[in-house]
Amino acid sequence: MGNMLQQLTYPGPFPDVDGVPKFDSHFGFSGEPLPVSEEVLIAAKIPKNKRDYCAHLLIDLFACQRKEWPVPQRCTKELHNYDKCQYDDLTLRMKEYERERRLLNRELRKQKAAQAAA
């Protein structure tokens, strides 16, 4: 919904949300791998839709909930860490989308300026 509203409000090209980024999204980043391997995620029985950058914190949360079973509310620290990681990941993805959109608009402006100069 937000992307659709943005396309109605602002002119210019927009990144393909489901596609591969056109520009290098790891420029300036170390490109660190995921904190846990696929084998560890399978062994911990993490659902496929939860296997993201925060999966290592989800493993800790599930382990705490199993340990504190009758009262899983004792795992608030682990839950907070997992939720914060998910929030930070969402913020980073939103920033990457905006960066991609601005780079696409910049490229379009450069093309128009080159056509006007020619």
Order of alpha helices (4+ residues) and beta strands (2+ residues): alpha-alpha-alpha-alpha
